[in-house]
Amino acid sequence: MPELSRFYGIVIRMFSIDSDHPPRHIHIKYNEYQAVMEIDTLNIIEGSLPKKARILTREWAELHQEELSEMWDTQNFHKIAPLE
């Protein structure tokens, strides 16, 4: 699973899979927490994160939402700038 970004202890990854595997989503790891966030709605659809990590991840994903959608569709993975 390619790592897309890492910031404030949060690691963002996306599976290299068939793009027909809905919905578009990213995987988030923060310490012992793991979650899956839907790219289109930016909602957590699986797992959980502490509130601060959830807010930071959502902020980052909102900034890169279009890029994440394109990456999901093309499976052309690359690093994305961390949240600063």
CYANA upper distance limits for C-alpha pairs under 8 A (distance plus 0.5 A):
  1 MET  CA     13 ARG  CA      6.73
  1 MET  CA     14 MET  CA      6.32
  1 MET  CA     15 PHE  CA      5.20
  1 MET  CA     16 SER  CA      6.51
  2 PRO  CA     13 ARG  CA      6.11
  2 PRO  CA     14 MET  CA      6.39
  2 PRO  CA     15 PHE  CA      7.15
  2 PRO  CA     16 SER  CA      7.66
  2 PRO  CA     77 PHE  CA      7.57
  3 GLU  CA     11 VAL  CA      7.68
  3 GLU  CA     12 ILE  CA      6.44
  3 GLU  CA     13 ARG  CA      4.90
  3 GLU  CA     14 MET  CA      7.33
  3 GLU  CA     79 LYS  CA      7.68
  4 LEU  CA     11 VAL  CA      8.36
  4 LEU  CA     12 ILE  CA      6.06
  4 LEU  CA     13 ARG  CA      5.80
  4 LEU  CA     14 MET  CA      7.60
  4 LEU  CA     77 PHE  CA      7.90
  4 LEU  CA     78 HIS  CA      6.71
  4 LEU  CA     79 LYS  CA      5.10
  4 LEU  CA     80 ILE  CA      6.14
  5 SER  CA     11 VAL  CA      6.60
  5 SER  CA     12 ILE  CA      5.75
  5 SER  CA     13 ARG  CA      7.73
  5 SER  CA     79 LYS  CA      6.43
  5 SER  CA     80 ILE  CA      5.99
  5 SER  CA     81 ALA  CA      7.00
  5 SER  CA     82 PRO  CA      6.19
  6 ARG  CA     10 ILE  CA      6.06
  6 ARG  CA     11 VAL  CA      5.05
  6 ARG  CA     12 ILE  CA      6.72
  6 ARG  CA     82 PRO  CA      6.46
  7 PHE  CA     11 VAL  CA      7.28
  7 PHE  CA     82 PRO  CA      5.94
  7 PHE  CA     83 LEU  CA      6.63
  7 PHE  CA     84 GLU  CA      8.29
  9 GLY  CA     30 TYR  CA      6.54
  9 GLY  CA     31 ASN  CA      7.73
 10 ILE  CA     28 ILE  CA      7.34
 10 ILE  CA     29 LYS  CA      6.31
 10 ILE  CA     30 TYR  CA      5.28
 10 ILE  CA     31 ASN  CA      8.27
 10 ILE  CA     53 ALA  CA      7.66
 10 ILE  CA     57 THR  CA      8.19
 11 VAL  CA     28 ILE  CA      6.20
 11 VAL  CA     29 LYS  CA      5.67
 11 VAL  CA     30 TYR  CA      7.01
 12 ILE  CA     26 ILE  CA      7.21
 12 ILE  CA     27 HIS  CA      6.28
 12 ILE  CA     28 ILE  CA      5.34
 12 ILE  CA     29 LYS  CA      7.22
 13 ARG  CA     26 ILE  CA      6.36
 13 ARG  CA     27 HIS  CA      5.58
 13 ARG  CA     28 ILE  CA      6.97
 14 MET  CA     25 HIS  CA      7.75
 14 MET  CA     26 ILE  CA      5.52
 14 MET  CA     27 HIS  CA      6.42
 14 MET  CA     72 TRP  CA      8.33
 15 PHE  CA     26 ILE  CA      8.20
 15 PHE  CA     27 HIS  CA      8.43
 16 SER  CA     75 GLN  CA      7.01
 17 ILE  CA     21 HIS  CA      7.84
 17 ILE  CA     75 GLN  CA      8.11
 19 SER  CA     24 ARG  CA      8.43
 19 SER  CA     72 TRP  CA      6.81
 19 SER  CA     73 ASP  CA      6.14
 19 SER  CA     74 THR  CA      8.13
 19 SER  CA     75 GLN  CA      7.84
 23 PRO  CA     38 GLU  CA      7.01
 23 PRO  CA     39 ILE  CA      8.42
 24 ARG  CA     38 GLU  CA      6.27
 24 ARG  CA     39 ILE  CA      6.03
 24 ARG  CA     40 ASP  CA      7.48
 24 ARG  CA     69 SER  CA      7.51
 24 ARG  CA     72 TRP  CA      7.01
 25 HIS  CA     36 VAL  CA      6.98
 25 HIS  CA     37 MET  CA      5.87
 25 HIS  CA     38 GLU  CA      4.75
 25 HIS  CA     39 ILE  CA      5.48
 25 HIS  CA     72 TRP  CA      8.39
 26 ILE  CA     36 VAL  CA      6.20
 26 ILE  CA     37 MET  CA      5.90
 26 ILE  CA     38 GLU  CA      7.13
 26 ILE  CA     39 ILE  CA      7.36
 27 HIS  CA     34 GLN  CA      7.86
 27 HIS  CA     35 ALA  CA      6.45
 27 HIS  CA     36 VAL  CA      5.14
 27 HIS  CA     37 MET  CA      7.03
 28 ILE  CA     34 GLN  CA      6.10
 28 ILE  CA     35 ALA  CA      5.67
 28 ILE  CA     36 VAL  CA      6.57
 28 ILE  CA     37 MET  CA      8.00
 29 LYS  CA     33 TYR  CA      6.28
 29 LYS  CA     34 GLN  CA      5.07
 29 LYS  CA     35 ALA  CA      7.13
 30 TYR  CA     34 GLN  CA      6.90
 30 TYR  CA     49 LEU  CA      7.73
 30 TYR  CA     53 ALA  CA      7.82
 33 TYR  CA     47 GLY  CA      8.11
 33 TYR  CA     48 SER  CA      6.91
 33 TYR  CA     49 LEU  CA      6.23
 33 TYR  CA     50 PRO  CA      8.40
 34 GLN  CA     47 GLY  CA      6.23
 34 GLN  CA     48 SER  CA      6.64
 34 GLN  CA     49 LEU  CA      7.16
 35 ALA  CA     44 ILE  CA      7.17
 35 ALA  CA     45 ILE  CA      8.04
 35 ALA  CA     46 GLU  CA      5.91
 35 ALA  CA     47 GLY  CA      4.68
 35 ALA  CA     48 SER  CA      5.63
 35 ALA  CA     49 LEU  CA      7.00
 36 VAL  CA     44 ILE  CA      6.16
 36 VAL  CA     45 ILE  CA      6.21
 36 VAL  CA     46 GLU  CA      5.53
 36 VAL  CA     47 GLY  CA      6.94
 37 MET  CA     42 LEU  CA      6.32
 37 MET  CA     43 ASN  CA      5.96
 37 MET  CA     44 ILE  CA      4.82
 37 MET  CA     45 ILE  CA      6.24
 37 MET  CA     46 GLU  CA      7.77
 38 GLU  CA     42 LEU  CA      5.67
 38 GLU  CA     43 ASN  CA      6.06
 38 GLU  CA     44 ILE  CA      6.89
 38 GLU  CA     45 ILE  CA      6.97
 39 ILE  CA     43 ASN  CA      8.22
 39 ILE  CA     61 ALA  CA      7.95
 39 ILE  CA     65 GLN  CA      6.96
 39 ILE  CA     68 LEU  CA      7.56
 39 ILE  CA     69 SER  CA      7.20
 40 ASP  CA     65 GLN  CA      7.98
 40 ASP  CA     69 SER  CA      8.19
 42 LEU  CA     58 ARG  CA      6.79
 42 LEU  CA     61 ALA  CA      7.68
 42 LEU  CA     62 GLU  CA      7.90
 44 ILE  CA     48 SER  CA      7.73
 49 LEU  CA     53 ALA  CA      6.61
 49 LEU  CA     54 ARG  CA      6.09
 50 PRO  CA     54 ARG  CA      6.62
 51 LYS  CA     55 ILE  CA      6.67
 52 LYS  CA     56 LEU  CA      6.71
 53 ALA  CA     57 THR  CA      6.51
 54 ARG  CA     58 ARG  CA      6.57
 55 ILE  CA     59 GLU  CA      6.63
 56 LEU  CA     60 TRP  CA      6.72
 56 LEU  CA     83 LEU  CA      8.27
 57 THR  CA     61 ALA  CA      6.51
 58 ARG  CA     62 GLU  CA      6.46
 59 GLU  CA     63 LEU  CA      6.95
 60 TRP  CA     64 HIS  CA      6.96
 60 TRP  CA     82 PRO  CA      7.99
 60 TRP  CA     83 LEU  CA      6.29
 61 ALA  CA     65 GLN  CA      5.85
 61 ALA  CA     68 LEU  CA      8.26
 64 HIS  CA     68 LEU  CA      6.52
 65 GLN  CA     69 SER  CA      6.69
 66 GLU  CA     70 GLU  CA      6.76
 67 GLU  CA     71 MET  CA      6.57
 68 LEU  CA     72 TRP  CA      6.64
 69 SER  CA     73 ASP  CA      6.74
 70 GLU  CA     74 THR  CA      6.53
 70 GLU  CA     75 GLN  CA      8.50
 71 MET  CA     75 GLN  CA      5.77
 71 MET  CA     76 ASN  CA      5.95
 71 MET  CA     77 PHE  CA      6.41
 72 TRP  CA     76 ASN  CA      8.15
